[in-house]
Amino acid sequence: MSGLSILFAQLIELLTIQNIILLCAGSSLGIVFGALPGLTAAMGIAILTGLTYGIEPSSAIIVLMGIYVGAIYGGSISSILVGIPGTPAAAATVLDGHPLALRGEGKRALSFATIASFLGTLFGMICLTVFTPLLQRVALDFQSPEYFLLAVFGVLICGSLTSPDIPLKGWIAGFIGLAASCVGLEGMHCYERYTFGNVSLMAGLSFIPAMIGLFGLPSIISILSQAQEKKIIEVGKGRGESLLKMLRGHIRHIFRSGCIGTFIGTVPGVGEDIAAWMSYDVAKRISKHPEKFGTGCYEGVVAAEVANNAAIGGSLIPVLSLAIPGSAPAAVLLGALMLHGIRPGPMLSFEFPHFVYEMSAILLLAAFTTRIFGLLACQVAVLVLKIPFFIFMPMISVICIIGSYALEINIYHLYVMFTFGILGYFLFIMKYPPAPMVLGMILGPLADTNFRRTLFIYNGSLDPFFSRPIAFVVDLMILYTILSQFGLFSKCYLVIKSYSAKMKSKMAKRKKK
């Protein structure tokens, strides 16, 4: 069977009343979750993963994917109506979305954001369907040295691109995550590490409670401490936008932003927010009227929303083919897949032959449900946004506690959640990004096991990390990532440029003589 026929068969199989209800519930919850400032898609997936523990894996994945897609879109609602991004992925949407709402074009701006999100998700889904099987075939040539180097590269590049000021902070956060992943019984010989005689720590630091603590508690504390007054603009009865009309007017922007979003999504740990900012920056640079950006320009809304939703499909490509997440929500989703007995990676196509197409079909259905419930949920989201933060945030903290405890009905998970919550809050104050730490916890076992396995197979030699062709390419990528953050390449470029200018001036003087 061809890929298209398998995708169509999976789509038909998923179209049951139960799955549709679950997907609608997940998408609606994700939209409301994304619309609330401070509540991210990663946090929503982390909380619901604990609550979906014990149900059928397919049903759990449908709910989690609905929350993922809905939350990335939902961030645009508060960005446009309140001027506060509901999720980091919607931060770029504020620049033009909120000025449009202030001009009385709130409904049209939301309509543009809804359609752009729908098209971006479709673009990412197509790339997921096409490129994941190809990457899985390449991944079959990967061995222990390549997996170790890929894990290190993922942490480094994530730290470089997500740190708000200096890359070193992102790298430190990533290596803290790597260290946290070493707690418990190690993967090769079941030797205890950093347990300090505590039996609970022998199972390691549970991933989902740690993620709830990292993403949830710092957001709750920071929002409650700010006590920011919200000026909410009603959706209104203004004119919306049709899908065909938007396609005719913005097809170039949609395609370009979709390509940027999908590509950035595949980069380990970078995520939807970087994709949105990069797409917005490119759209502004090549626009005939860049001065309109930031004053209420629909091209800016389209560029940001197409890119951050296309990054969803892009971030799932390395998840399913290499078990390396492309974003923080994808990292939590990877943990959820493992929790439900699904092991992403090169062997996924052998253990679950049609799982990639099933994920593509779920992503397609989630795009449609988010499109349908998008404008309907705007009115509900506006009502929820009016709830004072000092009332709503304690409710969210209770949900965080329930989500952590319900994972295995174990009080130990609450200790993990609060410990990582306190650590995450101090990291937040010092501007250390949480995404590299999440990625470090995910990739830690992969890096640790494959590094030691390589040393065992090759009698302690480090040659395989440099002599194998694929490993050598990854080595060059790691070296470039490190050197570029210290400006060495730009300095070399300036030196070469100045030397070239001097040589040209000397040649010109000689010609005059």
C-alpha positions in Angstrom: 0.0 0.0 0.0 1.1 3.5 -0.7 1.6 6.1 2.0 -1.5 8.0 0.9 -3.7 5.0 1.0 -2.4 4.0 4.5 -3.0 7.5 5.7 -6.6 7.4 4.3 -7.2 4.0 5.9 -5.9 5.3 9.3 -8.1 8.3 8.9 -11.2 6.2 8.3 -10.3 4.0 11.3 -10.1 7.0 13.6 -13.5 8.4 12.6 -15.4 6.8 15.4 -17.8 8.7 17.7 -15.6 8.1 20.8 -12.5 9.4 19.0 -14.3 12.4 17.7 -15.6 13.3 21.1 -12.1 12.9 22.7 -10.5 15.0 19.9 -13.1 17.7 20.3 -12.7 17.7 24.1 -8.9 17.8 23.8 -8.9 20.6 21.2 -11.4 22.7 23.1 -9.4 22.2 26.3 -6.2 23.0 24.5 -7.6 26.2 23.1 -8.8 27.5 26.5 -5.5 26.3 28.0 -3.5 28.1 25.4 -5.5 31.3 25.7 -4.8 31.6 29.4 -1.5 33.6 29.8 1.2 31.5 31.5 -0.3 28.1 30.7 1.8 26.5 27.9 1.1 23.6 25.6 3.9 21.6 27.4 2.2 22.2 30.7 -1.1 21.1 29.4 0.2 17.9 27.9 2.2 17.2 31.1 -0.9 17.6 33.3 -3.2 15.6 31.1 -0.6 12.8 30.6 -1.0 11.9 34.3 -4.7 12.0 34.0 -4.8 9.8 30.9 -2.6 7.1 32.5 -4.3 3.8 32.4 -6.6 4.4 29.4 -6.1 3.0 25.9 -2.9 4.4 24.3 -4.7 5.5 21.1 -7.4 7.4 23.1 -4.7 9.1 25.2 -2.7 10.1 22.2 -5.8 11.6 20.5 -6.5 13.7 23.6 -2.9 14.9 24.0 -2.5 15.8 20.3 -5.8 17.7 20.5 -4.4 19.7 23.4 -1.1 20.2 21.6 -2.7 21.7 18.5 -5.4 23.6 20.3 -3.0 25.2 22.8 -0.6 26.4 20.1 -3.5 28.1 18.3 -5.2 29.2 21.5 -2.3 31.4 22.4 -3.3 33.8 19.6 -6.6 34.6 21.3 -5.2 36.3 24.3 -2.4 37.8 22.1 -5.0 39.5 19.9 -7.6 40.4 22.5 -5.5 41.1 25.6 -2.1 41.8 24.2 -0.5 39.1 26.4 0.6 36.0 24.7 -1.2 32.9 26.0 1.8 30.7 25.1 5.4 31.6 24.1 4.6 30.5 20.6 2.1 33.3 20.2 4.4 36.1 21.4 5.1 37.3 17.8 1.3 37.4 17.1 0.9 40.2 19.7 2.9 42.7 17.6 0.3 43.0 14.8 -2.7 41.1 16.3 -3.4 43.4 19.3 -3.1 46.6 17.2 -5.7 45.1 14.9 -8.0 44.4 17.8 -7.6 48.0 19.1 -8.7 49.2 15.6 -11.9 47.3 16.0 -10.9 44.4 13.8 -10.6 41.8 16.5 -12.9 39.2 14.8 -11.1 39.5 11.5 -7.7 39.2 13.1 -8.9 36.1 15.0 -10.3 34.7 11.7 -6.9 35.2 10.1 -5.2 33.6 13.0 -7.6 30.6 12.9 -7.2 29.9 9.2 -3.4 30.5 9.3 -3.1 28.0 12.2 -5.2 25.5 10.3 -3.1 25.8 7.1 0.1 25.7 9.1 -0.9 22.5 10.9 -1.8 20.9 7.5 1.5 21.9 6.1 3.3 20.4 9.0 1.2 17.2 8.8 2.2 16.8 5.1 5.9 17.1 5.9 5.5 14.7 8.8 3.9 12.1 6.5 6.5 12.5 3.8 9.8 13.0 5.7 9.5 10.8 8.8 9.7 7.4 6.9 12.7 8.8 4.9 14.5 9.8 8.1 13.7 6.5 9.7 15.5 4.7 6.9 18.6 6.9 7.4 18.3 6.4 11.2 18.7 2.6 10.7 22.4 3.4 9.9 22.8 5.2 13.2 24.7 3.3 15.9 25.6 4.1 19.5 28.2 6.8 18.7 25.8 8.7 16.5 23.0 8.6 19.1 25.3 9.9 21.8 26.5 12.8 19.6 22.9 13.6 18.5 21.8 13.8 22.1 24.7 16.2 22.9 24.0 18.3 19.7 20.3 18.5 20.7 21.1 19.9 24.1 23.6 22.4 22.8 21.5 23.8 20.0 18.5 24.0 22.2 20.4 25.9 24.8 21.9 28.2 22.1 18.5 29.2 20.6 16.3 29.3 23.7 18.4 31.3 26.1 17.2 34.9 26.5 20.6 36.4 26.9 23.7 34.1 26.7 23.9 30.6 25.3 25.9 29.4 28.3 22.8 29.6 30.5 20.9 27.3 28.1 23.8 24.8 28.1 23.9 24.8 31.9 20.2 24.2 32.0 20.6 21.4 29.5 23.4 19.7 31.5 21.4 20.0 34.7 18.7 18.0 32.9 21.3 15.4 31.8 22.5 15.1 35.4 18.9 14.7 36.7 18.3 11.9 34.2 21.2 9.9 35.8 19.4 9.5 39.1 18.2 5.9 39.7 19.2 2.5 38.3 21.4 3.0 35.2 20.3 1.3 32.0 23.0 -1.3 31.3 23.9 -3.0 34.6 21.1 -1.6 37.0 23.7 0.0 39.2 22.4 2.6 41.7 23.4 6.2 41.1 22.6 9.2 43.3 19.9 7.4 45.2 21.5 8.1 48.7 19.8 5.0 50.0 16.3 6.2 49.1 14.2 3.4 47.6 11.9 5.9 45.8 14.9 7.4 43.9 15.9 4.0 42.5 13.1 4.4 39.8 14.6 7.7 38.8 13.1 11.1 38.8 9.7 10.7 37.2 9.5 12.8 34.0 5.9 14.0 34.0 5.8 15.4 37.6 9.1 17.0 36.9 7.7 18.7 33.7 4.6 19.8 35.5 6.8 21.4 38.2 9.2 23.1 35.7 6.5 24.6 33.5 3.6 25.0 35.9 4.7 26.3 39.3 7.0 29.1 38.0 4.3 30.4 35.7 1.7 30.3 38.5 4.0 32.1 41.0 5.2 34.8 38.5 1.7 35.6 37.3 0.3 35.9 40.8 3.2 38.1 41.8 2.7 40.5 38.9 -1.0 41.1 39.5 -1.2 42.7 36.0 -4.5 44.3 35.0 -5.9 42.9 31.8 -7.7 45.1 29.3 -9.8 42.7 27.3 -11.3 43.6 23.9 -14.5 41.8 22.9 -14.5 39.7 19.7 -17.3 41.8 18.3 -19.4 41.2 15.1 -16.9 42.3 12.6 -16.3 40.7 9.2 -14.4 37.4 9.2 -12.3 35.9 6.5 -13.0 33.0 4.2 -10.4 30.2 3.5 -10.4 30.7 -0.2 -10.0 34.4 -0.1 -7.1 34.1 2.4 -5.4 31.5 0.1 -5.6 33.8 -2.9 -4.2 36.8 -1.0 -1.5 35.2 1.1 -0.5 32.0 -0.6 3.2 33.0 -0.8 3.4 34.0 2.8 1.7 30.8 3.9 4.0 28.6 1.9 7.2 30.4 3.0 6.1 30.5 6.7 5.1 26.8 6.5 8.6 25.9 5.3 10.3 28.0 7.9 8.1 26.6 10.7 8.5 23.0 9.7 12.3 23.3 9.4 12.7 25.1 12.7 10.4 22.5 14.3 12.8 19.7 13.3 15.7 21.3 15.1 16.0 19.6 18.5 14.4 21.5 21.4 13.9 24.8 19.6 10.2 24.9 19.3 7.2 26.9 18.0 8.1 30.3 19.5 11.5 30.5 17.7 9.7 29.4 14.4 7.1 32.2 14.8 9.8 34.9 15.5 12.0 33.8 12.6 9.0 33.6 10.2 7.8 37.1 11.3 11.3 38.5 10.8 11.7 37.0 7.3 8.2 38.3 6.3 9.1 41.8 7.5 12.5 41.8 5.8 11.1 40.9 2.3 7.9 42.9 2.6 7.4 45.9 0.3 6.0 47.8 3.3 8.1 46.7 6.4 7.0 49.9 8.2 3.5 48.5 8.5 4.7 45.6 10.6 3.9 46.2 14.3 1.1 48.6 13.6 -1.6 46.1 12.7 -0.5 44.1 9.6 -2.3 40.9 8.6 0.8 39.5 7.0 2.5 39.6 10.4 -0.3 37.6 11.9 -0.3 35.0 9.1 3.5 34.6 9.2 3.6 34.0 12.9 0.6 31.7 13.1 1.4 29.6 10.1 5.0 29.0 11.3 4.2 28.1 14.9 1.5 25.6 13.9 3.7 24.1 11.1 6.4 23.6 13.7 4.1 21.0 15.4 4.4 18.6 12.5 8.1 19.5 12.2 8.8 18.8 15.8 7.2 15.4 15.6 9.5 14.3 12.7 12.6 13.8 15.0 10.4 12.5 17.8 9.1 9.6 15.7 12.2 8.9 13.7 15.0 9.5 16.2 13.2 9.7 19.6 14.6 13.3 19.9 12.0 16.0 20.5 11.9 19.1 18.4 10.2 21.3 21.0 9.3 21.4 24.7 5.7 20.2 24.1 7.1 17.4 21.8 9.4 16.4 24.6 6.5 16.0 27.0 4.6 14.1 24.3 7.6 11.8 23.8 7.5 11.0 27.5 3.7 10.4 27.2 4.2 8.0 24.3 6.8 6.0 26.3 4.5 6.0 29.2 1.8 4.3 27.1 4.2 1.7 25.7 5.2 3.2 22.4 8.9 3.6 21.8 9.7 6.1 19.0 12.9 5.7 17.0 14.2 3.8 14.0 12.5 0.6 15.1 9.1 2.2 15.4 8.2 1.3 11.8 8.8 -2.4 12.7 7.1 -2.5 16.0 4.2 -0.2 15.0 4.2 -0.2 11.2 1.4 2.4 10.6 2.0 4.6 13.7 3.5 7.5 11.7 0.4 7.6 9.5 -1.8 7.3 12.5 -0.1 10.4 14.1 -0.5 12.2 10.8 -4.2 11.3 10.7 -4.7 12.5 14.3 -2.9 15.8 13.4 -5.1 16.2 10.4 -8.3 15.7 12.5 -6.9 18.0 15.2 -6.4 20.7 12.6 -10.0 20.5 11.5 -11.5 20.4 15.0 -9.3 23.4 16.0 -10.6 25.2 12.9 -14.2 24.4 13.8 -14.0 25.2 17.5 -11.6 28.1 17.0 -14.0 31.0 16.6 -16.6 29.3 18.8 -14.1 29.0 21.6 -13.1 32.7 21.3 -16.3 33.7 23.1 -15.7 31.1 25.9 -12.1 32.1 26.2 -13.0 35.7 26.6 -15.2 34.8 29.6 -12.4 32.6 31.1 -9.9 35.4 30.6 -12.1 37.7 32.7 -11.6 35.5 35.7 -9.1 37.2 38.1 -5.7 35.6 38.2 -5.7 35.3 42.0 -8.8 33.0 41.6 -7.9 31.1 38.5 -4.2 30.3 39.2 -4.9 28.4 42.5 -7.3 26.3 40.5 -4.5 25.5 38.0 -2.2 24.6 40.9 -4.7 22.1 42.2 -4.9 20.5 38.7 -1.1 20.3 38.7 -1.1 18.4 42.0 -3.9 16.1 40.8 -2.1 15.4 37.5 1.2 14.5 39.2 -0.4 12.3 41.9 -2.8 10.5 39.5 0.2 9.2 37.4 0.8 6.3 39.8 -1.1 7.3 42.9 2.2 8.0 44.6 3.0 10.8 47.0 6.7 10.7 45.8 5.6 12.3 42.5 4.4 15.3 44.5 7.8 15.7 46.1 9.4 15.6 42.6 6.9 18.1 41.2 7.5 20.7 44.0 11.3 20.2 44.0 11.4 20.9 40.2 8.9 23.7 40.6 11.1 25.5 43.1 14.2 24.8 41.0 12.3 26.0 37.9 11.3 29.2 39.6 14.9 30.1 40.5 16.0 29.3 37.0 13.2 31.5 35.7 14.3 34.4 37.9 17.9 34.0 36.7 16.7 33.7 33.0 17.7 30.1 32.5 15.4 28.5 29.9 13.5 25.4 30.9 13.4 23.8 27.5 17.1 22.6 27.5 16.5 21.1 30.9 13.5 19.2 29.6 15.5 18.0 26.6 18.4 17.0 28.9 16.1 14.8 31.0 14.6 13.2 27.8 18.0 12.6 26.1 20.0 11.8 29.2 19.4 8.0 29.2 20.0 8.0 25.4 23.3 9.8 25.8 24.5 7.8 28.8 23.6 4.3 27.6 25.0 4.9 24.1 28.3 6.5 25.3 29.0 3.6 27.6 27.9 1.0 25.1 30.3 2.5 22.5 33.2 2.3 25.0 32.3 -1.2 25.8 32.1 -2.4 22.1 35.3 -0.6 21.1 37.4 -1.4 24.2 37.4 2.1 25.6 38.5 3.8 22.3 37.0 7.2 21.4 37.8 6.7 17.7 34.2 5.8 16.7 33.0 9.2 17.8 35.2 10.8 15.1 36.0 8.1 12.5 32.5 7.1 11.5 31.1 9.3 8.6 27.8 10.2 10.2 29.4 10.8 13.6 32.0 13.0 11.9 29.2 15.2 10.4 27.5 15.5 13.8 30.9 16.4 15.3 31.2 19.3 12.8 27.7 20.4 13.7 28.5 20.4 17.4 31.7 22.3 16.7 30.0 24.9 14.6 27.3 25.4 17.3 29.8 26.0 20.0 32.1 28.3 18.0 29.3 30.3 16.4 28.0 31.3 19.8 31.3 32.9 20.7 31.3 35.0 17.5 34.4 33.3 16.1 33.0 32.9 12.6 31.8 36.5 12.5 35.2 37.7 13.7 37.0 35.6 11.1 34.6 37.0 8.4 35.4 40.6 9.5 39.2 39.9 9.4 39.0 38.3 6.0 36.8 41.2 4.7 39.2 43.9 6.1 42.2 42.0 4.6 40.4 41.7 1.2 39.7 45.5 1.3 43.3 46.3 2.0 44.5 44.1 -0.8 42.0 45.7 -3.2 43.2 49.2 -2.2 46.9 48.2 -2.7 46.0 46.8 -6.1 44.2 50.0 -7.0 47.2 52.1 -6.0 49.6 49.9 -8.1 47.3 50.3 -11.1 47.4 54.1 -10.7 51.2 54.1 -10.6 
